[in-house]
Amino acid sequence: MKRDPSFNRRAFLGGLGATIALPTLEAFGGKALAAQQKRKDPSRLACFYIPGAISQYKWFPKDTGPNYTLAPSHQPLKHHRDRFTVLTGLSHIQGRISGHTHPYSWLTGHNINLIPGTISNTISVDQVAAKHLGPTYLNSLVLSWTNGVGTATLSRNSLGVDIPATGNYRRVFESLFPPANRAEVKQAQERLALNRSILDTAMGNVNDIKRKIGRIDQQRIDQYLHAVRDVEKRLVQKEAILENGRPNFDQSKVRLEREARNSMQEHIELMTDLIVLAFQTDMTRVATQCLGGEAGPNYDDYKDWARKAGARLRGTHDVHHKGGGNRGADNPDVIALSFRDEMLCACVARFMDKLQAIDAAEGNLLDHTAILFGGAQTASHVGTSFPTILAGGKALGFKHGQHLRWPLDERPMSDLYLTILQQLGCPVESFKESSGPITELLA
């Protein structure tokens, strides 16, 4: 396999526990674990969220159908033209919100402002997939540009509660894989046993309370217990996987430290490399990544884009406001934002390249991975036509190489989520405000 120049030996992972056996699984090439073990390929899902606005003049293709003209922002993806579809006009209709809180609802389709003064939510589509695509060592991989909840994370559990995201590469790596030696494995097993004991105690206490409360409160408790049982099930699965130890792969090809200061592109590339490794080794089958913040971070990449476009240097919040909307295709701020969009498309193209280079039992890893890439606004506070690309998943029955467009408020984004879930093999008949799958996407 041709060596990727972005990896270097200085990034060899030290201090992770013990010597690793000779690699049988080459990172970012070679075969996926299912192909090695000659078993059926599992389905996978990766969701990437574009924060703030996009440069709509260069994002949306002018024509539709299989012979559409590729949009300027999508040029980095042109060699994957037959492996992705552009969708225009989808949005959350009943679940529409405004402001800088779109990451809360992008994957849930829920109007988080239904109850004034509070933020309520429901389960995100990635977590529905995670329920059915296991068992894996890690239920799902939740990544962002920083650590935390709120707009930093895209994922919500069955109670609608935020699942914290991480932006720390080493923490991601260590959460993905079982420890490297038996002493560390034993410690991990003891932690899991303690967690199960705590859950057992919690379940007993809640059941005692349930006998003393009314019907509505009992229903709420049942929802809580359902979420706890999910956690308990995952702990049992994790115990079994822990016995097998860490899969063998070449750790020297995994970078956990950034070399360029404050480069958003490098941050995204490092994170997507970890997703590829997680999918290849089958440590998880579901991943989400927020590709920045609605109002930050202020990254150095923009300085180069602003100079190139002749735009003023602005904070990220102002970039989204000034670069989005109907300000004219020649507006310097609009052009600067289009460079950001093109960079994000290049990162997704690189992610697809790496998945395609990994052999699966049938086809390659990209064929078994559905990739959702998009955002929830065309301009700041405007969420009536989500910029959306669906890629990969040939073996899942997706048909690509086209631009699909619907009139505004005709088709909910939830229809796409339902389509993805069903093609992944999840036994679901609906998702949020869905009316049915998008048949135009199916082969």
Summary of the structure (lengths in Angstrom):
residues: 443
radius of gyration: 21.9
end to end distance: 31.6
largest distance: 68.0
contacts: 1505
relative contact order: 0.22
helix: 43%
strand: 12%
